[in-house]
């Protein structure tokens, strides 16, 4: 089969589209014919080995060394073509969305410990084999396969952030990096939960973000960004959903109401920040770290997908063979929404 294979850490030349052996179906497994797979910044950072604290020792997504060659791709949707021993055969032919995470325990709140495309072969291929517990039947969803594939990493991360920050109806929620994959999903999900969303993004992306559910959009380049956001929420913001970090992170603390929360799942602008701790503890505000999702959170996302309650924005659809162009578009940052790859079955 054709697959996009990471042969080592480094530049784009380390990701090669080539023929590889079919994945092996074991007991309890499901073979999925991949019809759509979305790209994420995590694919780039895993290739670069950027998750480890020591640049001389590159790592995968979870900060651990990974084995190469590795088929990348954490997002995948497709059709079940075969099942292993112990799996209900009626699953064959069903359309499924794949949870990219393997967990450290069987419960609904377990922590991801292996991720498709990093610690395990992923979805940038014609076929994918995963344990049956990672596939969710979405046959009747009104979303097309590209829209479904746009959900797992981005919307799963966003769902985890909103859940951990206890976002609910009536909350005022600021979303930074709002035109990216996680940011756009956070806008849509927060609005679907009944929140009033203030989206922070680059100029010109307001119409799409308003269509996604944002009540207000603020230009991230505005010199008075944090004051402008504060003016839109005179009583203070309930939650800041941040995937940016960097120099401006500490100023978000002062935008929060008393008992407000910042939930963080990214550091695009830089991992090292400065905050005034007095503004944090005197007002009993909280900073919450969030990585991906739990089983329960992913199941909530799947339920929304089945009902079509959230429809991801797909910026572009490209053949799997054009993965380098897809990753170039992603890194350029001009695309609004997700970039989806179509293996041969999805073209």
Secondary structure as GFF3:
##gff-version 3
##sequence-region A 1 347
A	DSSP	beta_strand	2	6	.	.	.	ID=ss1
A	DSSP	three_ten_helix	12	14	.	.	.	ID=ss2
A	DSSP	beta_strand	15	19	.	.	.	ID=ss3
A	DSSP	beta_strand	29	38	.	.	.	ID=ss4
A	DSSP	alpha_helix	41	48	.	.	.	ID=ss5
A	DSSP	beta_strand	70	71	.	.	.	ID=ss6
A	DSSP	beta_strand	77	83	.	.	.	ID=ss7
A	DSSP	three_ten_helix	89	91	.	.	.	ID=ss8
A	DSSP	beta_strand	95	98	.	.	.	ID=ss9
A	DSSP	beta_strand	101	103	.	.	.	ID=ss10
A	DSSP	beta_strand	112	115	.	.	.	ID=ss11
A	DSSP	beta_strand	127	131	.	.	.	ID=ss12
A	DSSP	three_ten_helix	132	134	.	.	.	ID=ss13
A	DSSP	beta_strand	135	137	.	.	.	ID=ss14
A	DSSP	alpha_helix	145	149	.	.	.	ID=ss15
A	DSSP	alpha_helix	152	164	.	.	.	ID=ss16
A	DSSP	beta_strand	172	175	.	.	.	ID=ss17
A	DSSP	alpha_helix	181	192	.	.	.	ID=ss18
A	DSSP	beta_strand	196	201	.	.	.	ID=ss19
A	DSSP	alpha_helix	206	212	.	.	.	ID=ss20
A	DSSP	beta_strand	214	219	.	.	.	ID=ss21
A	DSSP	alpha_helix	225	232	.	.	.	ID=ss22
A	DSSP	beta_strand	237	242	.	.	.	ID=ss23
A	DSSP	three_ten_helix	249	255	.	.	.	ID=ss24
A	DSSP	beta_strand	256	264	.	.	.	ID=ss25
A	DSSP	alpha_helix	277	281	.	.	.	ID=ss26
A	DSSP	beta_strand	286	289	.	.	.	ID=ss27
A	DSSP	alpha_helix	295	307	.	.	.	ID=ss28
A	DSSP	beta_strand	314	319	.	.	.	ID=ss29
A	DSSP	three_ten_helix	320	322	.	.	.	ID=ss30
A	DSSP	alpha_helix	323	332	.	.	.	ID=ss31
A	DSSP	beta_strand	338	342	.	.	.	ID=ss32
A	DSSP	three_ten_helix	344	346	.	.	.	ID=ss33
###
